[in-house]
Amino acid sequence: MNIKTKAALRATIAVVALSAAMPALAQQQPAQSEPRDDESIIVTAQRNNQTEVRAGGSVGIFGDKPAEDVPFSIRSYGESLILNQQPDSLGEVLENDPTIRTTIGFGIAGEVFVIRGFALSSDDVGFDGLYGITPRQLVAPELFSSVQVINGASAFINGAAPSGGGIGGSVNLIPKSATRDLSRITLGYVSDAQFAGAFDVARRFGSGGEWGVRINGSARRGDIAIDDEFHSSYVLGGTVDYDGGPFRASLNLNYQRLRQANWRPKVAVSTAIPRAPGASVNYAQPWSAIETEDVFGALSLEYDVAENALLYAKFGARDGREDQTTSSFTLLNPVTGDGTGGGSFVPRTDNNEAFIAGMRVKLEGAGISHEINFGGSASWQVNRNAYNFFGGSFANNLYDPVRVPLSAVDTGGGFLGGDLDDPFPISRSRVASAFASDTLGFWNDRILLTGGLRLQQIQTKGYAYNSFGTVQAGDQTSGYREDAVTPVVGVVVKPAEGLSLYANRIEGLEPGATAPTVVADAGGGPDIIVTNGGQILPPYASVQYEIGGKLSFGRFNAALALFQIDRPNSDYRVDPNNAGQLIFGPFGEQRNRGIEFTLDGEPVEGLRVIGGLAINDPELRRTPGAVNQGNDAPGIPEWTANANVEWDLPFLPALTLTGRVVHTGEQAANATNTLELSSWTRFDVGARYVALVGESPLTLRFGVDNVANKRYWASAFSSFGTQILQGGPRTFKLSASIDLQ
């Protein structure tokens, strides 16, 4: 038995012993003057602990809506799921969604979410409907009451994402607020040796309970199950809200500081997919680390001008800092695992602001209802960064990793850009828009027809990292301002109670790419000139068509969607007017077609399920020179499926058993489709037990992710070359939460 297994076993025994001791401890409490109903306290605690998914959420400018009333696929994962599963990051929350898979970006620890076959970077995750406010790279989920997912393009719903995401779907985070009085303390443990503590306090007060305050914080620190990989997280959040009849306001402020050291990177491959190393093997370097620190928040205001008219406004801001020292691994021999490593150092700061304001008006006449929505939004982002791509490299092995000192890699001859000690602005961007929509209701709103337009303007400025010629470091070297109109058309039909059929046509919008001046010759010859080098292309609009249906009865929801998304690709083709040279533009297209099925609820009392599957057909089309024409786009699984189950044991009401299955099908690893990742399946198990300490419910949780300790390559999705990400090892999780009465 190895050291990790012994430590996990000892921790498990301790929790089991604590669980057994709790009833005795409860009996030793002083007698109360009033009679207590212990069973009702336990039942209430179990109900509050239930992991559920809400069919609906905040649908951008349309406001908070039930899923049955909107022509889009939407669901929300609540804070009970976050508390029960002890996720280390936002990606671990989204593991519960059968239509989403998580990877990391090129050379970074930042999470990337693949939705309908397109990337949504953490930079483009919304915060209460605002872009640029959520911390980038990694997000601690403890601060949020809900993680909301909208599948499909969302340029009208949310506006264009500043970094070009949101083509296949969007994620929106809702901060915690004081919905009820709460006093909770939580202690946790995650293998290999990470310990955590958290508090969560909420109160409503005032003559009518119009004021609310909620403050929560957590600290996590220690090694995780990957060998020698260290994670720490310190977060603090607070919300003050007021609900005084027609006027409502909420102010939320948050602090997040994260560190990941010796974090396992992706593996760059070229000729073959290697056998995955042991699940916990770490081929990173001890000096690799990412440190982030963010202060962010938002002010939300609402005023009921009349019973049928609402004015609203939100303002948000974030100041963020990150220092990232990366270690990379490039595989040379897929049989022996031999390869080379390198590294880089990238410091960065961000200063972002965003706002949205508008008005919703509901009218009715002649048997037709209207919900009119109009307003405007804008986001501003300033990115200051620098880079040092280390000049040294070193030999490494995938199966028997080598550790080298940083001095062997950072030899002083690296590729440098910007001021490493005090980064200056490298880019500034502004995305502004004006929008208007009308949802017409017929037949007592059993038919809802939505149409809308959003006029958007994307403006960016780029600045030189270094001085060259007459250009000085920090001088503006590029600029871009383009307008685009993104429409939406959607219809909802409710032929029977609990049944909703829908269809939509909606677009995605992303900033156009900038043409490089030269391209390296694949044959080793001189660089090839790009005749339109430096040209900034206009925004790219992707188009989605979707039809689907939603079924809801009691506490059970199911949804089915069929979709097609066409997105232009940036590529090169031979310039017909200049022999031997290339031209850069929106040449080629990626068409993703698929089917999604999701379900959640309680089909039988005490048995809850969250699950579904997605089938994807990502095709490369209209490629320059027909190269890779008809191939599968890399990194997109043929199908994905999830099943989460919770069972409250009828013969032991205080105990709940949990289980989860995550399956990911085969996926192409490169555009030529000569490399492919095999399918994989992961099993997670766990349990919850509620005991009483006096009149305070104590919830004990135990879980094991990847219970079989399966070794597998999880993802081949990458924006740069062919890179594969390994799945996590077996991980033990324990926690205890007491809700003080």
Protein Blocks (a to p, Z undefined) as FASTA:
>chain_A
ZZklmmmmmmmmmmmmmmmmmmmmmmmpccdfbdcdfklmmmmmmmmmpccddeddjehj
nopadfklpccdcddddfklmmmnopabfklmmmmpmkbccdddehiabdcddeehiacd
fklpceehiahkacghiacfklpcbdcddedjfklmnopafklpakloccdddddddfbc
cdddddddddfbbccddddddddedjkopaccdddddddedddfbehiacdddddddddd
ddehjaccdddddddddddehiacddddfkbccddddfkbccbdfkbccddddddddddd
dddfbfkbccddddddddddddddddddddfblmnopacddddddddddddddddddddd
dddeehiacddddddddddddddddddddfbdcdddfklccdddfklmmnopaccedjfk
lccdfbdcddddddddddddeehhlaccdddddddddddddddfbdchjbcghiafbdcd
dddddddddddddfbghiacdddddddddddddddfbdcdfklpacdddfkgoiacdddd
dddddddddddehjbccdddddddddddddddddfklghiacdddedjdddddddddded
jfbghiacdedddddddddehiehhioihiacehiafbdcddddddddfklmkbccdddd
dddddddfbfnlpaccdddddddddddddddehjaccddddddehklopacdfbfcdfeh
jddddddddddddddddddZZ
